[in-house]
Amino acid sequence: MTFAWMSLKNLLITSWRIITELNKLPEMKKQILITLKIFLILSIITGVLYPLVITGIAQLIFPKEANGSLILVNNQVRGSSLIGQRFDSVGYFWSRPSAIDYN
């Protein structure tokens, strides 16, 4: 118990020293706060707003493709029409073998 108490005491003392040093450096503190605000704003924009806007636009313009072009058989999803497409043009490399169009 004594070791844990001493560790906690040292942690609190160290934290207090760091805080008092930051108060002595108001310009650095101001820069850190500006940096954190910019970080939070950009995180919200790029992590939440942008994906929601792009998903919404895709749902409006390409609803079938945005949902995966699912193939339904008896109201059950059996696959996607975008997977396993045939490539016959000379400009394409040989694709890997797939389960489409084999007889």
N, C-alpha and C positions, 0 to 999 in steps of 0.2 A: 504494500500500500504506500509506503514511504517513497519508493522509487517512482511509482505512477504519479504521486503528488508532486515530486520534484520535477518530473518531466513536464507535467502540466504547467507548473510554475515557470519553468524555463521557457516553455512555448509562449506563455502569456507575456513574459518580460520581453522576449525577442519580438513578438508581434507589436507590443507597445513601442519598442525602439524604432521599428520600421515605420510605424504610423507617425511618430514624432519627427523622424527624418523627412518623411514626405511633406509634413506641414512646414518644415523649414525650406522646402523647395517648392514654392507655389507654382512656378512656371512648369515644372515637371509634372506636378499633380494635374494641372490644367490640361496638359498635353495627353496625359494618360486617360483622363475623362473624355476628351474629344475622341481619342482613338477608340475607346470602348463604345461610345455612342455610334460612331461610324461603323464599327464592326457589327453592332446589333442591328442597325438600319439595313446594312447590306445583306446580313444573314436573313432578315425577314424578306427583303426584296427577292434575293436570288434563291432562297430555300422554300418560300411559301408563295409569294405573289406571282412570280414568273411561271412556275410550274402550273399553278391554277389557271392563269390566263391562257397559256399555251394549250392546256388540256381542254379548256372551254372552247377555244377557237377550233381545235381539231374536232370536237364533238359537234359543233355547228356546221363546219364545212364538209368533213368526211366522217359522218357518224358510223358507217359500216367498218371502215378501215381503222378508225380510232378504237373501236371495240374488238378488234382482232380478226375481222372477217370470218366469224365463226360459222361452221357448217353444222346445221341442226338436222338430226334424223330422229323422228319420233319424239320431238321436244327434248332431245339429249344432244349435248355438244359432242361431235365426232372428230373435230379437227378444225383447221383453218385453211381457207382457200389460198392463203399467201405462202404456205409451207409446202414444199415438194413440187414446185412448179417445174415444168419441162423447159429446157433450154436447147433449142435446135439450131440456133444461128452459128455460123462458122466463127464469129467473133468471140464466142465464149469458150473458156477452157472446159475440159471434161469435168463434170461435177461428180461428187461422190455418189455412189449407188444409193437409191432410195426405193421405197415401196410403191412408187407411182408407175402406172402403165406397163407392168410386167405381165405377160401372158405366156 
